[in-house]
Amino acid sequence: MKILSIQSGIFGDHSNSTQLVKQVVDKLSREAENVIVTERDLSTQPLPYFDAEVAMALNSDAPNRTAAQQKIVALSDLLIEEVKEADAIVLGLPMYNFGIPAQMKSWFDLLARAGVTFTYTEQGPKGLLADKPVYVVAARGGVHQGQPSDSQTPFIRTILGFIGLQDVRIVYVEGLNMGDSAKAESLSKFETELVEFA
Ligand SMILES: Cc1cc2nc3c(=O)[nH]c(=O)nc-3n(C[C@H](O)[C@H](O)[C@H](O)COP(=O)(O)O)c2cc1C
């Protein structure tokens, strides 16, 4: 079983989301055989910001690519390959200023490739990646689940579904900055939920 672990907490191992992702990966690993984990830390391995250069590279025809465009496309190919290779993906999703981390947005911008990970049909867009479980750990300082302030999880479901990944399973770990007892309660709820979640 191949697990792709995606971390995006800006504080590395000090980020709650990173620690929680590791717990989910450990749980999945305990229940499978021959587990291979590929880690991609979007905070320590930053991806290029999505600008005109990146957008044009991703839409360029292979024979006409400049060296710089080839480099960008090769990176996008690698990220897509990591997703394709995985049997399951574990995604750490910290909330920063009500959104997903900018680094994670760059990851999605490099994954969404017309003709490679999605296409448009007469019936609308169609994702081209084979479906697989995506375990999302939504870690927040406050409490947002089901409220307008949570634009993160609808976005995550939309973009993953757009490229073919429909099986999105989200665990919410909230109130992490609301005092020691709220944090302890939230982490203990997560540990209970983890039994069923992963
Ligand atoms: C710059 C910054 C912005 C944040 N913005 C929010 C926010 O908008 N809403 C919220 O509930 N928590 C917010 N938090 C708290 C994080 O969601 C919280 O620390 C959580 O544990 C996820 O981040 P972590 O994985 O880096 O620990 C913010 C934290 C930082 C450092």
Ligand as a Chemical Component Dictionary entry (heavy atoms), coordinates in Angstrom:
data_LIG
# 
_chem_comp.id                   LIG 
_chem_comp.type                 NON-POLYMER 
_chem_comp.pdbx_formal_charge   0 
_chem_comp.three_letter_code    LIG 
# 
loop_
_chem_comp_atom.comp_id 
_chem_comp_atom.atom_id 
_chem_comp_atom.alt_atom_id 
_chem_comp_atom.type_symbol 
_chem_comp_atom.charge 
_chem_comp_atom.model_Cartn_x 
_chem_comp_atom.model_Cartn_y 
_chem_comp_atom.model_Cartn_z 
_chem_comp_atom.pdbx_ordinal 
LIG C1  C1  C 0 -0.974 33.057 10.477 1  
LIG C2  C2  C 0 -2.061 32.231 11.099 2  
LIG C3  C3  C 0 -3.366 32.441 10.715 3  
LIG C4  C4  C 0 -4.394 31.689 11.289 4  
LIG N1  N1  N 0 -5.681 31.915 10.893 5  
LIG C5  C5  C 0 -6.684 31.204 11.473 6  
LIG C6  C6  C 0 -8.036 31.407 11.080 7  
LIG O1  O1  O 0 -8.351 32.175 10.178 8  
LIG N2  N2  N 0 -8.988 30.710 11.715 9  
LIG C7  C7  C 0 -8.703 29.791 12.689 10 
LIG O2  O2  O 0 -9.615 29.173 13.230 11 
LIG N3  N3  N 0 -7.426 29.558 13.061 12 
LIG C8  C8  C 0 -6.420 30.238 12.475 13 
LIG N4  N4  N 0 -5.116 29.992 12.837 14 
LIG C9  C9  C 0 -4.829 28.928 13.812 15 
LIG C10 C10 C 0 -4.474 27.605 13.093 16 
LIG O3  O3  O 0 -5.567 27.177 12.320 17 
LIG C11 C11 C 0 -4.079 26.577 14.128 18 
LIG O4  O4  O 0 -2.787 26.924 14.609 19 
LIG C12 C12 C 0 -4.148 25.128 13.676 20 
LIG O5  O5  O 0 -3.449 24.338 14.617 21 
LIG C13 C13 C 0 -3.605 24.839 12.298 22 
LIG O6  O6  O 0 -2.310 25.330 12.085 23 
LIG P1  P1  P 0 -0.987 24.448 12.344 24 
LIG O7  O7  O 0 -1.174 23.161 11.636 25 
LIG O8  O8  O 0 0.151  25.279 11.786 26 
LIG O9  O9  O 0 -0.885 24.242 13.830 27 
LIG C14 C14 C 0 -4.083 30.722 12.269 28 
LIG C15 C15 C 0 -2.752 30.492 12.616 29 
LIG C16 C16 C 0 -1.743 31.226 12.030 30 
LIG C17 C17 C 0 -0.329 30.948 12.404 31 
# 
loop_
_chem_comp_bond.comp_id 
_chem_comp_bond.atom_id_1 
_chem_comp_bond.atom_id_2 
_chem_comp_bond.value_order 
_chem_comp_bond.pdbx_ordinal 
LIG C1  C2  SING 1  
LIG C2  C3  SING 2  
LIG C2  C16 DOUB 3  
LIG C3  C4  DOUB 4  
LIG C4  N1  SING 5  
LIG C4  C14 SING 6  
LIG N1  C5  DOUB 7  
LIG C5  C6  SING 8  
LIG C5  C8  SING 9  
LIG C6  O1  DOUB 10 
LIG C6  N2  SING 11 
LIG N2  C7  SING 12 
LIG C7  O2  DOUB 13 
LIG C7  N3  SING 14 
LIG N3  C8  DOUB 15 
LIG C8  N4  SING 16 
LIG N4  C9  SING 17 
LIG N4  C14 SING 18 
LIG C9  C10 SING 19 
LIG C10 O3  SING 20 
LIG C10 C11 SING 21 
LIG C11 O4  SING 22 
LIG C11 C12 SING 23 
LIG C12 O5  SING 24 
LIG C12 C13 SING 25 
LIG C13 O6  SING 26 
LIG O6  P1  SING 27 
LIG P1  O7  DOUB 28 
LIG P1  O8  SING 29 
LIG P1  O9  SING 30 
LIG C14 C15 DOUB 31 
LIG C15 C16 SING 32 
LIG C16 C17 SING 33 
# 
